[in-house]
Amino acid sequence: MAKKTVLDFNEMKKKGDKITFLTAYDFPIASFCEKAGIDMVLVGDSAAMVVHGLPGTMPMTMDQMIQHSQAVRRGAPDTFVIGDMPFLSYQVSREDAIENAGRFFKEAGVDAIKLEGGRRVIKQIEGIVEGGMPVMGHIGLTPQSSGQLGGFKAQGRTADAAMELIEDALAIEKGGGFALLVEAVPPEVGRIITNMLRIPVLGIGAGMEMDGQLLIVGDMLGYFEAFTPKFVKKYAELGAIIEKACREFGEEVRGGKFPEEKHCYRMLEGEHDKLQSMVRKAGPR
């Protein structure tokens, strides 16, 4: 299957074909996403929590995000991969934003980058786009600024707050964003934004009437257990499977049941007797 492009996603929106979108942080998960035909993969700064066990996304660095993105690129060479700009990699200045976005493309070979915020980061979005790099916007619940939003809470639940999000969405489209991610907003707000914008609008906890849907892979597969947002559907319970496998391994090792003969390598014919002779000649140490 050929890798989809920005033009393909625009065409999918026009036709009403839904876009599938998952996070990945390593080679194995990325390869499974590609085999399953997922359209987009986001190397999210959610790796801070899902992979590194941190309480939030802010500690992630550019070097860490690049490394995760390189692994995902190798695992999904024919999938549209988006690198997530970490905290303070774009907020300080337009120049920083362009330079750090460029690192994702040069060092990890991503197809686009994502950054959080609406009107307040338009200059950064415009600069990155002018540099020839596709940008996905991200509004609603934006984890990097969750402190300002009152924590990990749904956004746009009043008419005034919803209008602020709509203005942000329109600004991102005008600024050259090729797509928009809307997180944790009421379905009514997600629908309005999707219908107003010409670019694809992806949702995570934003209702059914979006151009596509994103889930965090650790949530979707059931192996990230620190918390589960309301909008998550678990398609597997890998956490329980992994725990069971680890427990059985421990029990078998302690009980002398693993490894068995079938798990062992054998010396070449005649080499064991030769080794025994060599050991005897060497004598005790």
C-alpha positions in Angstrom: 0.0 0.0 0.0 1.4 3.4 -1.0 2.0 6.0 1.6 -0.8 8.5 1.7 0.0 12.2 1.2 -1.5 15.5 2.3 -3.5 15.6 -1.0 -4.9 12.1 -0.3 -6.1 13.3 3.1 -7.8 16.3 1.5 -9.5 14.0 -1.0 -10.6 11.6 1.8 -12.3 14.6 3.5 -14.1 15.5 0.3 -15.3 12.0 -0.2 -16.3 11.4 3.4 -13.7 8.6 3.9 -12.6 8.4 7.5 -8.9 8.8 8.4 -7.4 6.3 10.8 -4.8 7.7 13.2 -2.8 6.1 16.1 0.2 7.0 18.2 3.3 4.9 18.1 6.7 5.3 19.9 8.8 2.4 18.8 9.6 0.1 15.9 7.3 -2.9 16.8 4.1 -0.9 17.3 4.8 1.2 14.2 5.2 -1.9 12.1 1.9 -3.3 13.4 0.2 0.0 12.5 1.5 -0.2 9.0 0.5 -3.9 8.6 -3.0 -3.0 9.7 -3.3 -0.2 7.2 -3.5 2.7 9.6 -3.4 6.0 7.6 -1.4 8.2 10.0 0.9 7.6 12.9 1.7 10.2 15.5 4.9 10.0 17.4 3.3 11.8 20.3 4.9 13.5 23.3 2.5 11.2 25.2 5.5 8.9 25.1 6.4 10.8 28.3 3.6 9.0 30.1 3.1 5.8 28.1 6.8 4.9 27.7 8.8 6.8 30.3 6.3 6.8 33.2 6.3 10.5 33.7 3.2 12.4 35.1 2.9 14.7 32.0 4.3 15.5 28.6 6.4 18.6 29.5 9.7 16.8 30.3 10.1 15.3 26.8 13.1 16.8 24.8 13.7 17.2 21.1 16.4 14.5 21.3 14.0 12.0 22.8 11.3 12.8 20.3 13.7 12.5 17.4 14.8 9.1 18.7 11.3 7.8 19.0 10.5 9.2 15.6 13.4 7.5 14.0 12.3 4.1 15.4 8.7 4.7 14.2 10.0 5.7 10.7 11.9 2.4 10.5 8.9 0.4 11.6 6.5 2.2 9.3 8.3 3.3 6.1 5.2 3.5 4.0 2.9 5.2 6.5 2.4 9.0 7.0 4.3 9.7 10.2 3.9 12.9 12.2 6.4 14.1 14.8 5.0 15.9 17.9 6.9 19.1 18.8 7.7 18.9 22.5 7.3 21.7 25.1 9.5 24.7 24.5 10.6 23.5 21.0 8.4 26.1 19.3 6.9 28.4 21.9 9.9 30.7 22.4 10.3 32.0 18.8 9.4 31.5 15.2 13.0 30.7 14.5 13.2 28.0 17.1 10.0 26.5 15.8 11.4 26.3 12.2 14.7 24.9 13.3 13.3 22.2 15.6 10.6 21.2 13.0 13.4 20.8 10.5 15.2 18.4 12.8 12.2 16.0 12.6 12.4 16.0 8.8 16.2 15.9 8.5 17.0 13.4 11.3 13.8 11.2 11.4 12.3 11.5 8.0 8.8 12.4 9.2 6.1 13.5 6.8 4.7 16.3 9.0 4.9 17.8 12.5 2.2 18.6 15.0 2.2 21.5 17.5 -0.3 22.6 20.2 -2.2 25.9 20.3 -4.2 28.1 18.0 -3.9 31.8 17.3 -1.0 32.2 19.7 1.3 30.0 17.6 0.2 31.1 14.2 3.5 32.8 13.5 5.3 29.6 14.2 2.9 27.6 12.0 3.3 30.1 9.1 7.1 29.9 9.4 7.3 26.1 9.4 4.9 26.0 6.4 6.9 28.6 4.6 9.9 26.3 5.1 8.1 23.6 3.2 7.1 21.5 6.1 3.5 20.3 6.6 2.0 21.2 10.0 -0.9 19.7 11.9 -2.5 22.0 14.5 -3.9 20.8 17.9 -6.5 22.5 19.9 -9.0 21.7 22.7 -7.3 19.9 25.5 -3.6 20.6 24.8 -1.5 18.6 27.4 1.5 21.0 27.3 -0.7 23.8 28.5 -3.0 21.7 30.7 -2.0 23.8 33.7 -3.5 26.9 32.2 -6.6 24.9 31.2 -7.3 23.7 34.8 -5.8 20.2 34.3 -6.8 17.4 31.9 -10.3 18.5 31.4 -12.7 18.8 28.5 -12.7 22.1 26.7 -15.2 24.2 24.8 -18.2 23.3 27.0 -19.7 26.8 27.0 -20.6 28.8 23.9 -17.9 31.4 24.6 -15.2 28.7 25.0 -16.4 26.9 21.9 -16.2 30.1 19.8 -12.6 30.6 21.0 -11.8 27.1 19.7 -13.5 27.8 16.4 -11.5 31.0 16.0 -8.3 29.0 16.7 -9.3 26.3 14.1 -9.9 28.9 11.4 -6.6 30.6 12.2 -4.7 27.3 11.8 -6.3 26.7 8.5 -5.5 30.2 7.3 -2.0 29.9 8.6 -1.4 26.9 6.3 -2.0 23.9 8.5 -2.7 20.8 6.4 -4.9 19.2 9.2 -6.2 19.8 12.7 -6.4 17.6 15.8 -9.2 18.5 18.2 -9.1 16.9 21.6 -11.6 16.5 24.4 -14.5 18.8 23.3 -18.2 18.2 23.0 -19.4 16.5 19.8 -21.3 19.6 18.8 -18.1 21.6 18.8 -16.2 19.0 16.9 -18.9 18.8 14.3 -19.0 22.6 13.7 -15.2 22.8 13.4 -15.1 19.8 11.0 -17.9 21.3 8.8 -16.3 24.8 8.8 -12.8 23.8 7.8 -11.7 22.7 4.3 -8.7 20.8 5.8 -9.1 17.4 7.5 -10.1 17.6 11.2 -9.2 14.6 13.3 -10.7 14.0 16.7 -9.6 12.4 20.0 -12.6 12.6 22.3 -14.4 15.1 20.0 -17.3 13.0 18.8 -18.2 10.9 15.8 -18.6 13.5 13.1 -14.9 14.2 12.5 -12.9 13.4 9.4 -11.0 10.8 11.3 -10.1 9.5 14.8 -7.0 9.3 16.9 -6.3 7.1 20.0 -3.2 6.7 22.1 -2.0 3.2 21.4 -1.3 2.3 25.0 -4.9 3.2 25.8 -6.3 1.4 22.8 -4.3 -1.8 23.5 -4.9 -1.7 27.2 -1.4 -1.7 28.5 -1.2 1.9 29.8 -3.0 1.7 33.2 -2.2 4.9 35.0 -5.5 6.4 33.9 -8.1 5.9 31.2 -9.8 9.0 29.6 -13.5 8.9 29.1 -13.1 8.8 25.3 -11.0 5.7 25.2 -12.2 2.4 23.8 -10.0 -0.6 24.7 -9.7 -2.9 21.7 -7.5 -5.3 23.7 -6.3 -5.9 27.3 -2.6 -6.5 26.7 -1.8 -5.3 30.2 -3.4 -8.4 31.7 -1.9 -10.7 29.1 1.6 -9.3 29.7 1.3 -9.6 33.4 0.1 -13.2 33.2 3.0 -14.1 30.9 5.5 -12.5 33.3 4.0 -14.3 36.3 4.1 -17.7 34.5 7.7 -17.2 33.4 8.7 -16.4 37.0 6.9 -19.4 38.4 8.4 -21.8 35.8 11.9 -20.5 36.4 11.5 -20.8 40.2 10.1 -24.3 39.8 12.8 -25.5 37.4 10.3 -25.9 34.5 12.1 -23.5 32.2 14.1 -23.9 30.2 13.4 -27.4 28.9 15.6 -29.5 26.7 13.8 -28.1 23.5 15.0 -24.6 24.4 18.7 -25.6 24.6 21.4 -25.7 22.0 23.5 -28.9 21.6 27.3 -29.1 21.0 28.4 -30.5 17.7 28.9 -34.3 17.6 32.1 -35.4 19.4 32.8 -31.9 20.7 31.5 -32.6 24.2 34.0 -35.5 24.8 36.8 -33.3 23.4 35.8 -30.5 25.8 35.7 -32.9 28.8 39.3 -34.1 27.9 40.5 -30.5 27.7 38.9 -29.7 31.1 40.6 -32.7 32.7 44.0 -31.7 31.4 43.5 -28.1 32.6 43.0 -29.5 36.1 41.4 -27.7 39.1 41.7 -23.9 39.4 
